[in-house]
Amino acid sequence: MSQDSSKIGLLVMHYGTPASLEEVLPYYTHIRRGRPPTPELLDDLVSRYRAIGGPSPLAKISQDQADLILEGLKRRGIEAKLYIGAKHAHPFVAEAVEEMANDGIDRAVGIVLAPHYSSYSVAAYSQYAFEARDNFRPTMDLKLVQRWGNLPAYIHALSRRLKTQIEGLDLSKTLVLFSAHSLPVRIMAEGDPYVAELHETSQLVAEELKIPNWKFAFQSASQTGEPWLGPDILEVIEENKNQYTTMVSCTVGFVSDHLEVLYDLGIETKDKCKELGLDFRLASVINADPSVMDGLADLCASELLATQTLS
């Protein structure tokens, strides 16, 4: 059933990234909730961006992913207009929702390019989106896809990528390390499902490939002075250096190439393995994988059609 594109919106949200090295300071300041980083912290972050060849490709990849989701909606008979909003860079989520309001969008569906729910990720994006909706167009019917870490297309895509890295290896001497961004430990006291969902995704991939040896680890913890979830991936590698000859990294928490993948895994983790005399392999992330984006389009379509049925 075809829909009026002037009235339906698709809101795709991502973390955001500086568009240039000059924009790292305002970006970092926004992440720190308005507190500028020290010169040392800023220099460290800029050096990391330089190490991966400049600004992160996250914004371009997110655009490509969003375009594929939009195409998936169209194949399902839903004509929508695409809006993209970021958590820490322009256009911000609120700016995207304001544009939707100005365009007269009556019904919309939003999805975050992060598979697992947590109070720090999906819940925060939801808050930004709904607050902006209430401010700019309270009558807009906005639904959000809350989680998709067990989406079959996502599991299969991760499995395909991991399979290419473990083929030909002696799996008895290989440890697969699934990982995701660490968050403050205090989220667990609030009943946050983040850790459980990450383990579910890892388990599903491991089962699909029948991987005998695997562990889940966190990465990219921020230096905020409070405890963050562990164990850290570098610690897990250190602890298992004598049991395995090869470490294969597969992040289940990131779906785009960006700093936490290209530097934290592609450089820092790789260098750790080299230092310990271990072989290291890194499975690619999904980026603009057509099958996964079509699966996300299906989730978005279901939200829109459910809204239509109820109205």
Secondary structure, 3 states (H helix, E strand, C coil): CCCCCCCEEEEEEECCCCCCHHHHHHHHHHHCCCCCCCHHHHHHHHHHHHHCCCCCCHHHHHHHHHHHHHHHHHHCCCCCEEEEEECCCCCEHHHHHHHHHHCCCCEEEEEECCCCCCCCCHHHHHHHHHHHHHHHCCCCEEEEECCCCCCHHHHHHHHHHHHHHHCCCCHHHEEEEEEEECCEHHHHHHCCCHHHHHHHHHHHHHHHHCCCCEEEEEECCCCCCCCECCCEHHHHHHHCCCCCCEEEEEECCCCCCCHHHHCHHHHHHHHHHHHCCCEEEECCCCCCCHHHHHHHHHHHHHHHHHHHHHC
